[in-house]
Amino acid sequence: MNSSDPYRIPGLELIDHAFEAPLDYLDPRGRQIDLFVREVRDLDPKSSEKPFLVFLQGGPGFRAPIPIQKTGWLKRALTEYRVLMYDTRGNGLSTPVDHQTLGLEGDAAAQAEYLTHFRQDNIVRDAELIRSKLSPGMPWSTIGQSFGGWCTMTYLSLHPEGLKECFIFGGVPGLNRTAREIYEGTFPFVEERNRKYFKKFPMDKARLTKLAKYLEEHEVLFPNGDRISPRIVQTLGMKFGFAYTAEEIHFLLEEAFVKAGDKEIVSQVFKVGLQATVRFDTNPIFAILHEAIYAQGTASGWACDLVQKHNYSHFDDYEDFLFYGEMIFPWMFDEISELKGMKEAANILAEKSDWPQLYDLEVLSRNTVPVACAIYADDMFVNAKFSRETVDAVPNMKAFYTSEYEHCGLRVGGEHLFSRLIDLGRGEVER
């Protein structure tokens, strides 16, 4: 372990910690990867005595938040914890995976094998390695956002002895649900979000039909050279699960076309805004392992694509344009330049059927670690029904059910919502 000297930004003291961990824990002396966590403290002279709270980021495929100021949930956390912003393997400063680094792993089979080591189980094993250095012999607390809740449930399965208490925001997984079941449950939510969107902005239906027709008839390129297809435009719906993003989409579409002489062409403003949504240049793990996080002894098999083709083929009708939600399709590996080189590896991973278990139902049935979670009734990303199943099956797990927040509840609700879950987990409120 290597740790920096403490350094300060306004209102916060930071320490950077670097570690090495096995790529494959079945071969602990083999290839090593880098791990990084940033310790965040307030300026209280006694802050070094506070226990740790580990932040488990959403995704998969995103680094931990970079602390800029003491606000929101972090402000509440620092009153009683030191917070560890944990860059999980493959992200941030923890041996990042992108189209450049993955290409160095060799052929598609080698790339796929490498990527099998970047799921929840090894994220948890890495966390335990870090705990053995920073908090030896002492369990710590965790806060999981979205996919961070997946990691939390795996942590409770593999190493419950390492946990004192857990908090989950919009991230309680269905323990036995396959990727196909997930998307069979997701598409109805996405259809409902489309209905609400076009009720609010009915003028956008014609705009999108016009845009789709234009994109089919003309070669329109992103600034990076990728072609813009109608189905790439459909991915804007991934933003539906967050607060105020329907308005963002509407006002982006408002500028979709610009006059050029006696013609209309797709505007640069729209191209740049859309490209910013297709964010796989820096976080391809989100695409390539998106369905693998559900796989336990079965192949994910491009589940979303299968469900769409079998039951929701009307999404292909651009005369009645509909947005997709948080969904990954194989065609993305043909159309998005940063993903093209990963296509073969993605197909290998989609066909892989010998994935290890991520959740130990027997261990979870005896859980003694207090877990408090926020479940959002209208969450487009995480099916509340499946979350309820898990809460009902795991002892000492308490849920705050609410329709007040979207998937971004932790960011929007901040200090208030985190305080609510702390009180729930400690029995100071019942729900």
HELIX and SHEET records of a PDB file:
HELIX    1   1 SER A   47  GLU A   49  5                                   3    
HELIX    2   2 GLY A   72  ALA A   77  1                                   6    
HELIX    3   3 HIS A   99  LEU A  102  1                                   4    
HELIX    4   4 GLY A  103  GLU A  105  5                                   3    
HELIX    5   5 ALA A  108  LEU A  115  1                                   8    
HELIX    6   6 GLN A  120  LEU A  134  1                                  15    
HELIX    7   7 PHE A  147  LEU A  158  1                                  12    
HELIX    8   8 PRO A  160  GLY A  162  5                                   3    
HELIX    9   9 ALA A  179  LYS A  200  1                                  22    
HELIX   10  10 MET A  203  GLU A  217  1                                  15    
HELIX   11  11 PRO A  230  GLN A  234  1                                   5    
HELIX   12  12 THR A  235  GLY A  241  5                                   7    
HELIX   13  13 THR A  245  LEU A  253  1                                   9    
HELIX   14  14 GLN A  268  THR A  277  1                                  10    
HELIX   15  15 ILE A  285  ILE A  288  1                                   4    
HELIX   16  16 ALA A  292  TYR A  294  5                                   3    
HELIX   17  17 ALA A  303  ASN A  311  1                                   9    
HELIX   18  18 SER A  313  ASP A  316  5                                   4    
HELIX   19  19 TYR A  318  ASP A  320  5                                   3    
HELIX   20  20 MET A  332  GLU A  335  1                                   4    
HELIX   21  21 SER A  337  LYS A  340  1                                   4    
HELIX   22  22 LYS A  343  GLU A  351  1                                   9    
HELIX   23  23 LEU A  361  LEU A  364  1                                   4    
HELIX   24  24 ALA A  384  ALA A  393  1                                  10    
HELIX   25  25 GLY A  409  GLY A  425  1                                  17    
SHEET    1   A 3 ASN A   2  SER A   3  0                                        
SHEET    2   A 3 LEU A  12  PRO A  22 -1                                        
SHEET    3   A 3 TYR A   7  ILE A   9 -1                                        
SHEET    1   B 9 ASN A   2  SER A   3  0                                        
SHEET    2   B 9 LEU A  12  PRO A  22 -1                                        
SHEET    3   B 9 GLN A  32  ARG A  41 -1                                        
SHEET    4   B 9 ARG A  82  ASP A  87 -1                                        
SHEET    5   B 9 PHE A  52  LEU A  56  1                                        
SHEET    6   B 9 TRP A 140  GLN A 145  1                                        
SHEET    7   B 9 LEU A 163  PHE A 169  1                                        
SHEET    8   B 9 VAL A 371  TYR A 376  1                                        
SHEET    9   B 9 MET A 397  THR A 402  1                                        
SHEET    1   C 2 PHE A 257  ALA A 260  0                                        
SHEET    2   C 2 LYS A 263  VAL A 266 -1                                        
END                                                                             
